[in-house]
Amino acid sequence: MPATLRYRADDLRRFAHNLLLRAGLDQSMAADVAAVLVDADLLGHSTHGLHLLGPYLREIEAGTMTRSGAPGIASQSAASQLWDGRRLPGPWLVLRASEAAAGLAREHGTGTVVIRRSHHIACLAAYLKRATDAGLMMILSCSDSSVCSVAPFGAVTPVFTPNPIAAGIPTSGDPILLDISASLTTNGMTSRLYQEGRKLPHPWIQDSRGNATDDPAVLFAEPKGTLLPTGGIDAGHKGFGLALLIEALTAGLAGIGRADPAEGWGATVYLQVIDPARFGGIDAFRRQMDWLADACHAATPRPGVERVRLPGERGLGLYRQQVADGVELYPGILDGLRSHGERLGVEAPRPV
């Protein structure tokens, strides 16, 4: 087998940053987008890391991602704001919204920013630790009204996107980093497996007649199949309900969504930051979360399971290991970016 190639995280950030700059993105925006994409790969979310850089570059050059400027504030109150993202880069907008929501939370206990007309925001988990490191809790969710790939429970017609929701929860040790979706799998994963001629590990999608399958090809045939909501054929009412909630938090609160003409690939975002210090206190919050974390770790695993892991535990371990030893990119990602590098005059990083 060929040797595994690893790359320094700083080199990957610099490469992504320079590509985005040469494509015309604002300096500070390019730095933020590059940082979020590489953080996703560090955490092991390889479909939402540098895998997205090529599509982002094409969006910038096509003019469908805004290259510079600032969001508009459509409305605001003491602890909430609604932004018009003006199709600016999603990672940059979410980082700015995180800062704004954290400031509101420090003052009022909670701060909420909803963003309409954002471009795609990449990996939700990549934003969470910035909040938990400051002793704050973050809830982040998004939907994309330009895409329909998930069917409501009991149907075969696509209505939703996977509608992810993430939460960062501080503890006395590593934070709990939750990143789930209202569907059993994602568009990015099924597209990758289809291109590679591979199957899903379980029947997480359905064909156009409502038969559950592990073959992503049904999503690209005519008539197209759909992603199943979380819970699948038997209990998909759970994912259906979650999808509806996320649509209400994003499109509903934003006032722009599936009832309106689509503007292209993007996101409507709900971001809330909560300061435990303004409620029962950060020490009391951590004491409760530490007890739960310890109880989960101490729980007797069922046969075939080595031990219970908390959400984010594997990702944070992988993050630390890859910072130290280099990032192992998913096969083909860097090769796919070399043509952009050659065209824009940016040299690709060399392996460690």
ABEGO torsion letter per residue (X at the ends): XBBBBBBBAAAAAAAAAAAAAAAGBBAAAAAAAAAAAAAAAAAGBAAABAAAAAAAAAAAAAGABBABEBBBBABBBAABBBBBAGGBBAAAAAAAAAAAAAAAAAAAGBBBBBBBGBBBAEBAAAAAAAAAAAGBBBBBBBBBAABBABBBBGBABBABBAGBBBBBBBBABBBBBBBBBABABBAAAAAAAAAAGBBBABBABBBAAGBBBABAAAAABOBBBBBBBBGEAAAAAAAAAAAAAAAAABAAAAGBBAABBBAEBBBBBBBBBBBAAABAEAAAAAAAAAAAAAAAAABBBBBGBABBBBBGAAAAAAAAAAAAAEBBBBBGAAAAAAAAAAAAGBBBBBBX
